[in-house]
């Protein structure tokens, strides 16, 4: 037990670092990229030809919000299968509108739109900030180049205050959020912002900026009709550029409270974005650790892959979502890199492949036990949950659940089963999207958690370790296990 505790501490400590480095999907991909490079994975580009080799490890990004990493077995030949784990990098949040400038009642506010199905009442009275990416204009000699840069303001700069109970006596009978009018973060008061603007303009005059709003080099200041100039200045300071250099951005509101290990027995993780950065981290770590030694891929006949997609929370229908061709493109290009003369090998490879759709599961809530049926109550510390749904909201079937369960049994790992009550709607995952779109065998699994889609979620430390160990065992065991399984004969 002591050994298990030490192992859990090590894994969860790394997980906490990953969470605190990943306030957005862009940052999650950036953190994954750093870890993969450190582990010897080579970055390749979808815009270039691929020269792949057996025993080597690679990754690519799409839109910098989706990342695909793969390791090619020494015994891989074109037409062999791919053991794949897929998760997603995005979480429900508030994203800044294209025109975010809102001013009313003597306040500067920031217009946001809801992304995904968040528990929006949990965003009130939190210390908030913003993070995301900027599109920047950079002058290089006589040329102008454009690039994206990740940005994150660490300190709290905004808040969504609740209305006092004295002005809404019935609020405790049901807090109904109007997401258009109530869910608008306060950035500053108008008078303080104006005083700051005057002070900044006076300083600019002293530094050689003309009073008409133009610098002495003739470069115009950024149009502040769409966004508060105060907000643009904060972003520019963080990015180390001028507000004029910001051409556009994709930003979201974030909680500033860090992810932590908590609870009286230090058994929980309290954090935002557990759905689905927990699955992303565990699959990524499993990929890295299962390919870390020189002998890791010696007997591997397949290609181990991790695919972390954007936009799952809004349906996956984007150029970088699971509904796009990104994974099929990767499978095809890898297969063709080893045999470009037989176009039918990709179909053969798909039928030999296996996809683990990893997304968080609903743990039994002690205060709402009637939301789970008696025989399907996933518990914290109970290991990965295999999700079933007869109506194909999850893609699990008897064959795919057997494979995943057999690997767990061999390694002494706990597993649980879940189906939603017949009188309740069932969510879905990227599993059915890829199972139907690619034709790949799929199992839907996830670590149990509480407070799903809240700004502050919770899961169990042990389940982080169980997830990582189960995924690692899957990569190491699948090819041999699958060679012993007969179905369509």
N, C-alpha and C positions, 0 to 999 in steps of 0.2 A: 504493500500500500504506500509506503514511504517513497519507493521508486516511482510509482505512478504519480504521486503528488509532485515530485521533482520534475518529472517529464511534462506534466501539465503546466507547471510554473514557467518552464522554459518556452514552451510553445505559445502560451498566452501572452507572455511578455513581448515576444516578437509580434504577435497579433495586435497588441495595444499600440506598438510603434507604427504598424501598418495603418491602423485606423486613424491615428492622430496625424499621419502624413497624407491622408486621403479625404479631404473635405468634399471633393467633387469627383466625377468619373474621370476627368482629365488628370487629376492628381493621383487617382488610384492607378491609372495606366502608367503614369510617370514613375510611381513607386515600384510597380511591377517591373517596368523596364530596367530600373536601377538594380533590382535584385537579380534579374535574369542575366544582365551583363556581368555582374559580379560572379555569377555561377558559371560563366563561360559560354553563354548563349550569344550567338552572332545575330545582329540586326540585319534584316534584309528588307527590301522595298517591293511592294506590289507593282510599282512602276518600272521595275527593272527585271531582266532575266534572272532566273535562279540557277546557280550552280551548286547543287546539293550533294553531300557525300554521306555514306554510311558512317554511323558512329558520331555524327556531328549534331549540334543543337542550334536551333534558330528561332527567331521571333520576328513578327512584323506588327505594326499598328495601323489602324484605319480610323481616320478622323481624330486620332489621339484619344479616343474614348472607348475604343475596342482594341484588344490585344490578343494575338494568337501565338502561342509558343509550341514548338514541337521538337522531339528528339528522335532521330532515325536509328533504328536498330542495326547492329552490324550484320545481321542476317536478313535484313529486309530486302525484298525484291518487289518490283512493281506488281500490283495486284493483291498484295498482302493487306491485312486490316489495320485499322487505327483505333486503339483504345483512347477515348476522348472524355474529358470532363469539361462541362460548360457551366458557366455562371454569368452573373451580370454585374456591371460596375455602377449602375445608376440606382438611386433611391428617391422616394417621394420628397419633394422639396418645393421651395418658392423660387422661381426664376425671374430675373428682371425683365420687364417689358421693353420692346424696342424703343419706346418713348417712356422713360421711367419718371420723368419730372412731374411731381405732384406737390402743389402748395395750397394749403387751406388752413384757416383758423390760426394763422400765425406760425404754422409748422412747415418744415420741408419734409416731405414724405417720399418714399420710393415705391413706384408702381410695380407690382409683381403679378405673375400668373402662376396658378397652381400646376405642379407637375406630378402626375400620378395620383394615386388615391391615398393621400396623407390623412392622418388624424390631426386636422388643422387646429383644433382647440389646444393641442399641446404646444403650439408655436407661440402662444401668448405669454407675455411676461418672462421671456427668455433673453439672455444677453446675446445679441446676434451680430454677425458680421457678413462679409461677402467674400466669395472666392470664385475662380473660374479661369477663363483665358481671355487675353487681349489680342487683337490683331493690330500690329504696330507697323508704322512707316519708319524705315531707317535709311538715312542717306549714306551711301558709300561712294565717296569721291563725287563723280558727276552723275552717278546712278541712284535711283530710289528702289529699295527692296522692301518686301513685306514679309513679316513672319508672325507667328503666334508666340505668346509668352504666358506661362501660367502665373497667376497672381493670387495672393491671399493676404487679406488684412487681418492680422492676428487679434488685435484688440476689439472689444465690443464697440460698434459704432451705431447700432440701431436697435430698436425694440418695438414690439407690438403690444401696447398696454391694453389690459382689459378695462371694461367699464366698471366703475364702483357699484357695489351691490345696492347702494342707496338710490342709484339712478335706474336700476333694473332689479326690482324686488323678486321677480320670478325666475331669475337666472339659475338658481339651484334646482328648479323643476325641469330644466332642460336648456343647455347652452347651445343655441343654434347660431352657427357662424355664417354670416354672409361673406363669401370669399371675395366679392368685389369691393365692398365698402368697409368691412371690418378688418380685413387681413392686409393692412397697408403699414409697413414699418415706418417709424418716425426716425428721421436722420438728424434733425437739428431744429431749433427755433429760427424763424425768419430773421429776427433782430440780431441774434448772435452770428448768423451766417453773413448778414450784410456788413456787420462790423468787421468780420474777418476778411471779407472781400475788399473793403476800403483799405484796410491795413496792407493787404497783399498788393493792391494797386499802387499804393504809395511806395512800397518796397520796390516794385517793378520800375517805377519812374526813376528811383535812385540807381537801379541796375541798368538803365539805358533802354527801357521799354517805353515807347511813345504813349501819350495819353489817349490816343484814338483806339487803343486796343491792339496795335500792331507792334511787333518787335522791330528793332532798328534794322534787322536784315530783311524786313518786308514780309515775314511769315505771319499769316493771320492766326489768331487764337482759335481754338476749337469752338465750334458752334455749340452753345450751351442751351439751346432751345429744347433739345431732346432729353438731356440729363442735367442734373444740378452740377454747376461748376465746382461746388465743394466736393461732390462725389468723384468727379473727374480728377481733381487735384489729389485726392487721397489715393486713387488708383495709380496716377502717374508717379507719385512719390514712392509708392510701393514697388513699382516696376522700374524705377530709375530712369524715367523718361519725362518728356513734357506732355501736358494734356493734348497739345496739338498733334502729337505723334500717335494718339490712339484713334485708329480708324473705325473700329467696331469692337464688340465684345460679347461673350456669352458668360453671364455671371449668375450666381445663385446665392440665396441667403443661407447662412450656416450658423449653427450653434457654436459658441466659443468654449463651452464646457468640455474639457478633454475626456476621452475614453479612459475608463479606470477599471481595475479589479476591485470588487466591493462585496458587501454583505458581511454579516457577523463572522462567517467562517471563510471569508475571501473566496467564495465559491462562484460568484457571478461576475459577468462583464456588463457594466453599464455604459452604454454608448449609443450614439446615433448610427444609422447606416449599417447595422448588423445584417439587415436584409438589403444587399446580399454580399457585403464585403467579407463576411465570415466565410462563405463558400468560396469567394474569389481568393482569399488568402490561403485557405486550407488546400485548395486545388493547386495553387501556384507553388506553395511550399512542398507539396507532395511531388510535383513535377521536378522541382529542383533537387530534392533529396533523393528521389528515385533514379536520378541520372548523375549523381555527384562523383562517383568513383569511376576509375578508368574501366573497370569490369562491368559497370552497370548495364551497358547495352550490348555486351558480347553475345549473349544468347537471345537477344530480342529480335523477333521476326517481323514486328510491326513498327508503327510510328506512334509514339506516345504524344498526346496533344492536350493542351489546355486552351480553351477559347472563352474569353471574358468579354461579353457583349454589352453594348449600350442599349438604352431605350426599352428594356424589358417592362418597366413599370407603365409604359404607355402603348404596349402592343407589339413592340419589336419591328414595326414596319418602317425601317429607315435604311439608308445605305450601309450603316454599321450595326444594325440590329440583327437578332437571330433570324428574322424573316428575310434578310438579304442573302445574296449568294456567297457571303464571305467565307463560311466554312466549307461549302462545296468547292469554291474556287481554290481554297488551300489544299483540299484533298486531291483535286484534279491536277494542280500544278506539281505537287509532290510526286504523285504517281507518274505523271508525264516526264518528270525530270529523270526518272530511271528507265523509262521506255516510252519514247514518243511515237513509236510505229504502230502500237495497238491501242486504239481509242476505246476499246471495250473493257480495258482493265479497270477503269474507275468503277464501273458497275459491279465488277467482281469484288473490288476492294470494299465498297460500301456494304456489301452483304457479309463481309468478314469483320466489319467494324462494330463498335459498341459505344453508345453515348450515355454518359451519366449526366443527367440534368440536375444540377445541384442548386437548390434554392431553399430558403429557410422554411421550417415547418411550425405549425401552431402547437405549442406546448399546452398541456392541461392547465387551466387557470383555476386556482383554488376557490376563487370567489364567483366563478361562473362555470361550475362543473357540468351544468346541464347543456353546455354548448358542445360537449363531446359525448359520443355514445360510450357505453361502458366498456366495450371490447377494444376500443381504439382511442386510448388516452396517452399520447406521447408525454413522457416525463423528462424534466431536466435531469441531466447526468445519465440518461438512458441510451445514449448513442444515436446514430443517424436514424432518421425515420424514412421508411420506404412508403411512398405515397401511392395509393390506388384510387382509381375512379372508373367505374364501368362505362361511363359516358365519354371517356377519353379526354377528360380535363387534365389528367396525368397520363403519361404514355407507358406506364409500367404494365407488364404482363407476367405470366407465370415463368417464362423463360428468363426474362431480364431480372426479375426479382430473385430467382434462384441463383443466378450468377453472382449477383451482388451479395446475397446472403451467404453463399458458399465461401466466398473470400473472407467474410467477417468471421465465420465459424472457424476457419483454418487459423486465424490469427487471434482468436479469443476476444473478438470485439462485439459489444452489444448492438443489437438492431431493434427497431420498433416498427410497427405498422400503423398506418392511418388511412381511414376513409372518412369523409365528411358525413354528417347525419343526413338521412334522406329528406328531411324537411328543411334543409339549409342549402344555400347556393355554394358552389365550389369554385375556388380560384383556379388559376392555371399558371403554367410556366413556359419556358422556352422548349421544354420537352416535346409536347405535341407538335409544335411548329417545326422543329427539326426532324422529328420522326416522320411527319407527313411530307415535308418539303424535300428531304434528302433520301428518305427510305431507309434510315438507319435504326437498328435495334436500340431501344431507349429504356432506361429506368429513371424514375423521378425520385429523388431523395433530398433530405435536408436536415440540418441540425434543429432541434426544438428551441423555440424562443417565445418570450412574452412581449407584449407591447408592440407588436409588429406594426410598422408604418407610423409609429410615434416619433417625435423628434428625439426621444430618449428611450431606447429599447434595452432588453436584457436577455442574456443567455447564460449558460453554465460553462465554467472554465473547462470541466472534464469533456464536454461535448465538442469543444474546439479541438482538443487533442484527439478524441475519437474520430472526428471527421478527417483530420490530417492523416492519421494512421490508416484509416479505411481507404482513403484515396490513394495513398502511397502503395498499399497492398494491392489495390486494383491495378495500378500501372505495372507492378512487378509480377502479378499472377495471371492477368487476363489471357495473354496469348496462349499459355500452356493449358489453362482451364478450357478455353474455347475449343482447342484442338480435340478435346475429349467429349465435346457435346454434340449430339446428333439430333436434328429436328426435321429439316425439310428433305428427308430421304425416304 
